[in-house]
Amino acid sequence: MTAALSLADEVRSRLAPLGPVTLDLRDDSARHAGHAGSNGGGHLVLRIVSPAFDGLATVARHRSIYALVGDLMPDRLHALAITALTPLEAGLA
């Protein structure tokens, strides 16, 4: 039997198909503990740079991310703040 992945590791694993050049994930859960509407799920801040975002508007980028991690909401993941950039936008190209 394998141990369950941490929420951050699960999100990183699920975003791998986007081929991120960089993927920074910060757990902000402690800052939100006990606030109204919180069900105990994690609060993560994501900064992802991927060539998969080339030609996509912000909403389409976010949709591609939520397509991969959305089923974690609301039980394991309560909130996800996203910054999704192309390598050019991030100054990496």
Residue pairs with C-beta under 8 A, 6 or more apart in sequence:
5 13
7 27
7 42
7 44
7 72
7 76
7 77
8 25
8 27
8 42
8 44
10 72
10 76
11 25
11 44
11 46
11 69
11 72
11 77
11 80
12 23
12 25
14 68
14 69
15 23
15 48
15 65
15 68
15 69
17 68
18 48
18 50
18 52
18 53
18 64
18 65
18 68
19 50
19 51
19 52
20 48
20 49
20 50
21 49
21 50
21 51
21 87
21 90
21 92
22 47
22 48
22 49
22 90
22 92
23 46
23 47
23 48
23 49
24 46
24 47
24 48
25 44
25 45
25 46
25 47
26 44
26 45
27 42
27 43
27 44
28 43
28 44
28 45
28 81
29 42
29 43
29 44
31 43
32 38
32 43
32 78
32 79
38 78
39 74
39 75
39 78
40 78
41 72
41 73
41 74
41 75
41 76
41 77
41 78
41 79
42 76
42 77
42 78
42 79
43 78
43 79
43 80
43 81
44 77
44 79
44 80
44 81
45 80
45 81
46 65
46 80
46 81
46 82
46 83
46 84
47 83
47 85
48 65
48 82
48 83
48 84
48 85
49 85
49 86
49 87
49 89
49 90
49 92
50 84
50 85
50 86
50 87
51 86
51 87
52 64
53 61
53 64
53 84
53 85
53 86
54 86
54 88
56 64
58 84
61 82
61 84
62 82
62 84
65 80
65 82
65 84
66 80
69 77
69 80
73 80
86 93
87 93
